[in-house]
Structures are given as structure tokens and as C-alpha cells.
Amino acid sequence: MKLSARNKIPARVTKINYGEAIANVEMDACGTRLVSSVTVEAVKELGLSEGAEVTVVVKASDLILATE
């Protein structure tokens, strides 16, 4: 699969919290906690489970960084 996103982060699934339609997938990326909200259907289609090694892909057309 070709992707145009440049932000690809290797991570491991640590927990999946299922809702009716949406699941929150918690991941560890070298000590940083990431959470992605995806459909329950997508979790099943991707075969996600605790301990799975994944690649988090972040794609944004606009990114704003700010400091206090």
C-alpha cells in the first residue's frame, strides 16, 4: 500500500477500549502513549489486539505548533 503521509510511528498496542461503534486503541511508541479512535469494524478488519506491533500514520494538511 502506498501512502503519502510522512509521519509513520512504530508502536505496540497496549489496550483496546470498545464502545458501541468506536474503539479507542491505546499504543506505546517508545514510551509515549498514543490513542487513536477508530471504528470497531476497523479494529476487526486490521486484526488489532493487545501486543500487536503497528505503524501509526499521521497525515494532516495543516499543522500548527505553539508554545506558551
N, C-alpha and C positions, 0 to 999 in steps of 0.2 A: 504494500500500500504506500503510495506517495503522499507526503504531507508537505504543505508549505510552511507550517509552523516551525520556528527555530528553537523554541523553548521546550526541550524534552528533558524530563527529570526522572531518573530511575528511582523507584520506590518499592516498598513492600506493604501490602495490605495488612493492617493491624486489627481492623474491626469493621463490620458492616451493620449499620442500624437500619432495619427495614421499616418503611411506612407502608401505607396502602398502595401508593403509586410511585413514591420516591424513596430512594435509599441513600443514606449518607455513608460514603466509603471513606474510612479513615486510613491514612497511609503514613509511613515513616520514610522520609527522604534524608538519609544521613543525619538523623537526629532532629530533623524539622518535621513537625506534624502538619500534614496536609489533609484537607477534607474536600471531597467532591460530591455534589448532589447529582445523582443520575437516576434514570427510571429503573424500577425493579426489573423490568424487561431487559434493559441493557446489562444489568448485573448478571442475569441468567445467560444472555447471549454471549457475553465476554467470558463466562465461566469464572467469575471472580469469587474468591474465597479467602479467608484469613490465611496469611502466609504467602499468598501469590505475589510473585515478582511482576511489577507492571512498569510501564513508562507513562508518566503524566505528561500530557501535551497541553501547553498553554498557548492559545492564539488570541491575539487582541489586535484590533485595528487602531486603537488609541490607548496609550498608556501614560498616566500622569503620576509622577513621583513628587512627593512633597516632604519637607522636613519642618519640624516645629521651631 
